[in-house]
Amino acid sequence: MFKWQHKRHQLLYFVIFIITLIGIVFNPVIPGKTVTLSSEIRGVWLTNVDSEVLFSSLRTTAVLNRLKQLQFNTIYPTIWQGGYTLYPSSVAEEVFGVSIDPTPGLKDRDMLQELIEQGHQKKLTIIPWFEFGFMAPAESELVKNHPAWLTQRQDGTTIHTQGIHDRVWLNPFHPEVQQFILDLVLEVVKNYDIDGIQFDDHFGLPSDFGYDDYTLSLYQQETGKSFPPSQFTETEWVQWRADKISQFMAQIFKSVKAIKPDCIVSLSPNPYGFALSAYLQDWLKWQQNGWIEELIIQVYRSDMERFIAELERPELQQAQQQIPVAIGILSGLKNRSISIKMIEDQVKAVRKRDFAGVSFFFYESLWRWAQEPIYQREDQLQQLFADPADRPSVTVF
């Protein structure tokens, strides 16, 4: 009897082992989940501010080699920043006379083409980032050539201070502004073998703007009201302007897809409540209407409780059932160090909630300005991304 019971126990353990092994091998997909062990966005933004990575072919090659070695799979390089394109643009040259950022290291080469060619050889996804959106430096050639394209506050001011920089905002409701932005986007879609395009929070408008003559006239025509509310956060006035930007987003999406159906339209906004109220960016509507195919939410929080609270917002849970939703993690700034422990904890919190992955802002700060030595930060990233992972497909949602 004892031997028979022992054999029964052995058989039971064997059956449990086989069932467990099958579960591990086949890794069945749970409805509503967006991440498996082999599927995860591992992205990083490449910028030209506080960073030298885009200013020479040698540096660009070194960046791609390093990211590939660390099992990253997605690159978001800035291509519209500081009032210039970072690729040779006939659209920019026609509109304001400068075809490419004149900074040495950029003006004599096609940085975007280099990234695409080398990145694709390494099976990296390249999604150019229109970083400045409707924003422009106050003294840029674009603004000097087209002052009528600017919008303003109620008091007539146009300057939007960002750190030490004076910015202005192109009027997103003006048809000439819309045509310029659309032409820039379609130029890149047509001329480069890109995997997608990305906009961010600057593809909106600070909510205290929109009191320029063109917008006021349009508002009067459409609503019959003589003047919009003086309180710029008034719900109807916020929504009217947000809907105008939404309509343009729909136009961009349809135009891109007409040229390159497999080009991913990606957005990296702020959390929804702030995005809508502060920047008139109704990205939830964009997602629900199918005008974006990937969301990378900027959750730049140094407090883990606040970070997790943003991850558990209902609009994110709803969106991640339909499209890949990843989380943007701040890896540091020149004057703001982020510990590798915080980065690790945030990546784990994202994975625990089944998001589609992460993207780090930005490449340079993954290594520099940190309290830990570079090798330690690199070792921790190697542990976080120990196994290779493909990006989740936007077509399976």
C-alpha positions as CSV (number, residue, x, y, z in Angstrom):
1,M,0.0,0.0,0.0
2,F,2.8,2.4,0.9
3,K,4.6,1.7,-2.4
4,W,1.4,2.3,-4.4
5,Q,0.7,5.6,-2.6
6,H,4.3,6.6,-3.3
7,K,3.9,5.9,-7.0
8,R,0.6,7.8,-7.0
9,H,2.3,10.8,-5.5
10,Q,5.2,10.5,-8.1
11,L,2.6,10.4,-10.9
12,L,0.7,13.4,-9.5
13,Y,3.9,15.4,-9.3
14,F,4.9,14.4,-12.8
15,V,1.5,15.5,-14.2
16,I,1.7,18.9,-12.4
17,F,5.2,19.3,-13.7
18,I,4.1,18.7,-17.3
19,I,1.1,21.1,-17.0
20,T,3.4,23.8,-15.6
21,L,5.9,23.2,-18.4
22,I,3.3,23.5,-21.0
23,G,2.1,26.8,-19.5
24,I,5.6,28.2,-19.5
25,V,6.4,27.1,-23.1
26,F,3.2,28.2,-24.7
27,N,2.6,31.2,-22.4
28,P,-1.1,31.5,-23.2
29,V,-2.4,35.1,-23.7
30,I,-4.9,36.3,-21.1
31,P,-7.7,38.4,-22.6
32,G,-7.0,42.1,-22.1
33,K,-3.3,41.7,-21.4
34,T,-0.8,43.5,-23.7
35,V,2.6,42.2,-22.5
36,T,4.1,38.7,-22.7
37,L,7.7,37.7,-21.9
38,S,8.5,38.0,-25.6
39,S,6.6,41.2,-26.3
40,E,7.5,44.6,-24.9
41,I,8.2,48.1,-26.1
42,R,11.7,49.1,-24.9
43,G,12.2,52.6,-26.1
44,V,14.3,55.6,-25.6
45,W,14.1,59.2,-26.9
46,L,17.1,60.7,-28.7
47,T,17.3,64.5,-28.4
48,N,19.7,67.2,-29.3
49,V,19.4,69.1,-26.0
50,D,22.0,68.3,-23.3
51,S,23.0,65.4,-25.5
52,E,25.7,64.9,-28.2
53,V,24.4,61.6,-29.6
54,L,22.9,63.0,-32.8
55,F,25.8,65.3,-33.8
56,S,28.1,62.9,-35.6
57,S,27.9,59.6,-37.5
58,L,30.3,57.9,-35.1
59,R,28.2,58.8,-32.1
60,T,25.0,57.7,-33.8
61,T,26.5,54.4,-34.6
62,A,27.8,53.9,-31.0
63,V,24.3,54.7,-29.6
64,L,22.6,52.1,-31.8
65,N,25.2,49.5,-31.0
66,R,24.8,50.1,-27.3
67,L,21.0,50.0,-27.3
68,K,20.9,46.9,-29.4
69,Q,23.3,45.2,-27.0
70,L,21.1,46.2,-24.1
71,Q,18.0,44.6,-25.8
72,F,16.2,47.9,-26.6
73,N,14.0,47.7,-29.6
74,T,12.6,51.2,-30.3
75,I,14.2,54.6,-31.0
76,Y,12.3,57.9,-31.0
77,P,14.7,60.4,-32.5
78,T,13.7,64.1,-32.5
79,I,13.4,65.5,-36.0
80,W,11.5,68.8,-35.4
81,Q,13.1,70.8,-32.6
82,G,14.1,74.3,-31.8
83,G,12.4,75.8,-34.9
84,Y,14.3,73.5,-37.3
85,T,14.1,70.1,-38.9
86,L,16.9,67.8,-38.2
87,Y,16.8,66.2,-41.6
88,P,17.0,68.0,-45.0
89,S,13.5,69.4,-45.6
90,S,12.3,71.1,-48.8
91,V,9.1,72.1,-46.9
92,A,11.1,74.0,-44.2
93,E,13.3,75.6,-46.8
94,E,10.2,76.8,-48.8
95,V,8.4,78.1,-45.7
96,F,11.1,79.9,-43.8
97,G,14.3,79.5,-45.8
98,V,16.3,77.0,-43.8
99,S,16.2,73.3,-44.8
100,I,18.0,71.8,-41.8
101,D,19.3,72.7,-38.3
102,P,22.5,74.7,-39.0
103,T,24.3,73.3,-36.0
104,P,27.6,71.7,-36.9
105,G,27.2,68.0,-37.0
106,L,23.7,68.2,-38.3
107,K,23.7,70.6,-41.2
108,D,26.0,68.6,-43.5
109,R,24.4,65.1,-43.1
110,D,21.1,63.3,-43.0
111,M,21.0,62.1,-39.4
112,L,17.6,60.5,-39.9
113,Q,18.6,58.4,-42.9
114,E,21.7,57.2,-40.9
115,L,19.5,56.1,-38.0
116,I,17.0,54.3,-40.3
117,E,19.6,52.4,-42.3
118,Q,21.7,51.3,-39.3
119,G,18.8,50.8,-37.0
120,H,16.9,48.5,-39.4
121,Q,20.1,46.5,-39.8
122,K,19.9,45.9,-36.1
123,K,16.2,45.2,-36.2
124,L,15.4,48.4,-34.3
125,T,12.1,50.2,-34.8
126,I,12.6,53.8,-35.8
127,I,9.8,56.2,-35.0
128,P,10.8,59.9,-35.6
129,W,9.5,62.4,-33.0
130,F,8.0,65.7,-34.0
131,E,9.1,67.1,-30.6
132,F,8.2,70.8,-30.9
133,G,4.7,70.3,-32.4
134,F,3.1,73.7,-32.7
135,M,5.7,75.3,-30.4
136,A,8.6,77.5,-31.8
137,P,11.4,79.6,-30.5
138,A,10.3,83.3,-30.3
139,E,13.2,84.5,-32.4
140,S,13.2,81.6,-35.0
141,E,13.2,82.2,-38.8
142,L,9.8,80.5,-38.9
143,V,8.3,83.1,-36.6
144,K,10.0,86.0,-38.2
145,N,8.7,85.0,-41.6
146,H,5.1,84.2,-40.4
147,P,4.1,86.4,-37.5
148,A,0.5,86.0,-38.4
149,W,0.7,82.3,-37.6
150,L,1.0,83.0,-33.9
151,T,-1.7,82.8,-31.3
152,Q,-1.9,84.8,-28.1
153,R,-3.4,85.3,-24.7
154,Q,-6.3,87.7,-23.8
155,D,-3.8,90.4,-23.0
156,G,-2.1,90.1,-26.4
157,T,1.1,88.5,-25.1
158,T,2.6,85.6,-27.1
159,I,5.7,84.5,-25.1
160,H,5.4,81.2,-23.3
161,T,8.5,80.8,-21.1
162,Q,10.0,77.4,-20.9
163,G,12.9,77.3,-18.5
164,I,15.2,80.0,-19.7
165,H,13.8,79.9,-23.2
166,D,11.1,82.2,-24.8
167,R,8.7,80.1,-26.9
168,V,5.7,81.0,-28.9
169,W,2.9,78.9,-30.2
170,L,1.8,78.5,-33.8
171,N,-2.0,78.7,-34.1
172,P,-3.2,75.1,-34.4
173,F,-6.6,76.4,-35.8
174,H,-5.0,78.4,-38.6
175,P,-5.2,76.6,-42.0
176,E,-1.8,77.7,-43.1
177,V,-0.2,76.4,-39.9
178,Q,-2.1,73.1,-40.3
179,Q,-0.9,72.8,-43.9
180,F,2.7,73.4,-42.8
181,I,2.7,70.8,-40.1
182,L,0.9,68.3,-42.3
183,D,3.4,68.9,-45.1
184,L,6.3,68.3,-42.7
185,V,4.8,65.0,-41.5
186,L,4.0,63.7,-45.0
187,E,7.4,64.7,-46.3
188,V,9.0,62.4,-43.8
189,V,6.5,59.6,-44.4
190,K,7.0,59.8,-48.2
191,N,10.8,60.2,-48.2
192,Y,12.0,57.9,-45.4
193,D,11.6,54.2,-44.6
194,I,10.3,55.0,-41.1
195,D,8.3,52.6,-38.9
196,G,6.1,55.4,-37.5
197,I,5.8,59.0,-36.4
198,Q,5.3,60.4,-33.0
199,F,3.8,63.6,-31.5
200,D,3.9,64.6,-27.9
201,D,2.4,67.2,-25.5
202,H,3.5,70.0,-27.8
203,F,1.0,68.9,-30.4
204,G,-1.6,70.9,-28.5
205,L,-1.9,74.4,-27.1
206,P,-1.5,75.9,-23.7
207,S,-5.1,76.6,-22.6
208,D,-4.5,80.3,-21.9
209,F,-3.8,80.8,-25.6
210,G,-6.4,81.1,-28.5
211,Y,-7.4,84.7,-28.2
212,D,-5.9,85.9,-31.5
213,D,-8.1,87.5,-34.1
214,Y,-8.3,84.5,-36.4
215,T,-9.5,82.2,-33.7
216,L,-11.9,84.7,-32.2
217,S,-13.5,85.2,-35.7
218,L,-13.8,81.4,-36.2
219,Y,-15.3,81.0,-32.7
220,Q,-17.9,83.7,-33.5
221,Q,-18.8,82.2,-36.8
222,E,-19.3,78.7,-35.4
223,T,-21.0,79.5,-32.1
224,G,-22.8,82.8,-32.7
225,K,-21.2,84.2,-29.6
226,S,-19.5,87.5,-29.7
227,F,-16.5,86.5,-27.5
228,P,-15.3,83.4,-25.8
229,P,-15.2,83.1,-22.0
230,S,-12.6,85.3,-20.3
231,Q,-11.9,82.3,-18.0
232,F,-9.7,80.2,-20.4
233,T,-10.4,77.0,-18.4
234,E,-14.2,77.2,-18.9
235,T,-15.4,73.8,-20.1
236,E,-17.1,74.7,-23.3
237,W,-14.2,76.9,-24.5
238,V,-11.7,74.2,-23.6
239,Q,-13.6,71.6,-25.5
240,W,-14.3,73.8,-28.6
241,R,-10.5,74.4,-29.0
242,A,-9.7,70.8,-28.2
243,D,-12.1,69.5,-30.8
244,K,-10.4,71.7,-33.4
245,I,-7.1,70.1,-32.6
246,S,-8.8,66.6,-32.6
247,Q,-10.1,67.3,-36.1
248,F,-6.6,68.1,-37.3
249,M,-5.3,64.9,-35.7
250,A,-7.8,62.9,-37.6
251,Q,-6.7,64.6,-40.9
252,I,-3.0,63.8,-40.1
253,F,-3.9,60.1,-39.3
254,K,-5.9,59.6,-42.5
255,S,-3.3,61.4,-44.6
256,V,-0.4,59.3,-43.3
257,K,-2.3,56.0,-43.7
258,A,-3.2,57.0,-47.3
259,I,0.5,57.1,-48.1
260,K,1.9,54.3,-45.8
261,P,-0.7,52.1,-44.2
262,D,1.8,50.4,-41.9
263,C,3.2,53.6,-40.5
264,I,2.5,53.6,-36.8
265,V,0.9,56.9,-35.5
266,S,2.3,57.3,-32.0
267,L,1.6,59.9,-29.3
268,S,3.4,60.7,-26.1
269,P,1.1,63.0,-24.0
270,N,0.8,64.0,-20.4
271,P,-1.7,62.1,-18.3
272,Y,-5.2,62.8,-19.6
273,G,-6.7,65.3,-17.1
274,F,-3.7,67.6,-17.4
275,A,-3.3,67.1,-21.2
276,L,-6.9,68.2,-21.8
277,S,-7.2,71.1,-19.3
278,A,-3.7,72.5,-19.7
279,Y,-2.9,71.7,-23.4
280,L,-6.3,71.1,-25.0
281,Q,-5.1,67.7,-26.0
282,D,-8.1,65.3,-25.9
283,W,-6.0,62.2,-26.6
284,L,-8.7,59.9,-25.1
285,K,-10.9,60.9,-28.0
286,W,-8.1,60.3,-30.4
287,Q,-7.6,56.8,-29.1
288,Q,-11.3,56.0,-29.1
289,N,-11.7,57.1,-32.7
290,G,-8.6,55.2,-33.8
291,W,-6.5,58.2,-34.7
292,I,-3.5,57.0,-32.7
293,E,-2.1,53.4,-32.6
294,E,0.4,53.7,-29.8
295,L,0.4,55.7,-26.5
296,I,3.5,56.4,-24.5
297,I,2.2,58.3,-21.4
298,Q,4.7,60.6,-19.8
299,V,4.6,59.7,-16.1
300,Y,7.5,61.6,-14.9
301,R,7.1,61.2,-11.1
302,S,9.8,60.7,-8.5
303,D,7.2,59.6,-5.9
304,M,6.2,55.9,-6.4
305,E,2.7,56.4,-4.9
306,R,2.0,59.1,-7.4
307,F,3.6,57.1,-10.2
308,I,1.4,54.1,-9.5
309,A,-1.7,56.2,-9.1
310,E,-1.2,57.5,-12.6
311,L,-0.7,53.9,-13.9
312,E,-4.0,52.9,-12.4
313,R,-6.1,55.7,-14.0
314,P,-9.2,54.2,-15.7
315,E,-8.6,55.8,-19.0
316,L,-5.3,54.0,-19.3
317,Q,-6.8,50.7,-18.4
318,Q,-9.5,51.3,-21.1
319,A,-6.9,52.3,-23.7
320,Q,-4.6,49.4,-23.1
321,Q,-7.4,47.0,-24.1
322,Q,-7.3,48.5,-27.6
323,I,-3.8,49.7,-28.5
324,P,-0.3,49.3,-27.1
325,V,0.0,51.7,-24.1
326,A,3.5,52.1,-22.7
327,I,4.8,54.4,-20.0
328,G,7.4,57.1,-20.4
329,I,9.9,57.1,-17.5
330,L,12.2,60.0,-16.7
331,S,15.7,58.6,-16.4
332,G,17.2,61.9,-15.4
333,L,17.9,65.5,-16.5
334,K,21.1,67.5,-16.5
335,N,20.1,69.1,-13.1
336,R,17.9,66.2,-11.8
337,S,19.5,62.9,-11.1
338,I,17.2,59.8,-11.0
339,S,18.6,56.7,-9.2
340,I,18.8,53.4,-11.0
341,K,16.8,51.9,-8.2
342,M,13.9,54.3,-8.9
343,I,14.1,53.4,-12.6
344,E,14.1,49.7,-11.8
345,D,11.1,50.1,-9.4
346,Q,9.1,52.0,-12.0
347,V,9.8,49.5,-14.8
348,K,8.7,46.7,-12.5
349,A,5.5,48.6,-11.6
350,V,4.7,49.1,-15.3
351,R,5.2,45.4,-16.0
352,K,3.1,44.3,-13.0
353,R,0.2,46.2,-14.5
354,D,0.6,44.6,-18.0
355,F,1.4,47.8,-20.0
356,A,3.0,47.3,-23.4
357,G,6.4,48.5,-22.2
358,V,8.5,51.6,-21.4
359,S,10.4,54.4,-23.0
360,F,13.1,56.5,-21.3
361,F,13.5,60.2,-21.4
362,F,16.2,60.4,-22.5
363,Y,19.3,58.5,-23.7
364,E,22.0,60.7,-22.3
365,S,20.5,60.6,-18.8
366,L,20.5,56.9,-18.7
367,W,24.2,57.2,-18.0
368,R,25.2,60.7,-17.1
369,W,24.5,63.1,-14.2
370,A,23.7,60.1,-11.9
371,Q,25.0,59.3,-8.5
372,E,25.9,55.7,-9.4
373,P,28.8,54.9,-11.8
374,I,27.9,54.2,-15.4
375,Y,28.7,50.5,-15.2
376,Q,26.3,50.0,-12.4
377,R,23.4,51.6,-14.3
378,E,24.3,49.6,-17.4
379,D,24.4,46.4,-15.4
380,Q,20.9,47.1,-13.9
381,L,19.5,47.8,-17.4
382,Q,21.0,44.5,-18.6
383,Q,19.2,42.7,-15.8
384,L,15.9,44.5,-16.6
385,F,16.1,43.6,-20.2
386,A,17.9,40.2,-19.9
387,D,16.0,38.6,-22.7
388,P,15.2,40.0,-26.2
389,A,11.7,41.1,-26.8
390,D,9.7,42.1,-29.9
391,R,7.4,45.1,-30.0
392,P,3.7,44.3,-29.6
393,S,2.0,44.6,-32.9
394,V,-0.7,47.3,-33.3
395,T,-2.7,45.0,-35.5
396,V,-3.5,42.4,-32.8
397,F,-5.5,44.7,-30.6
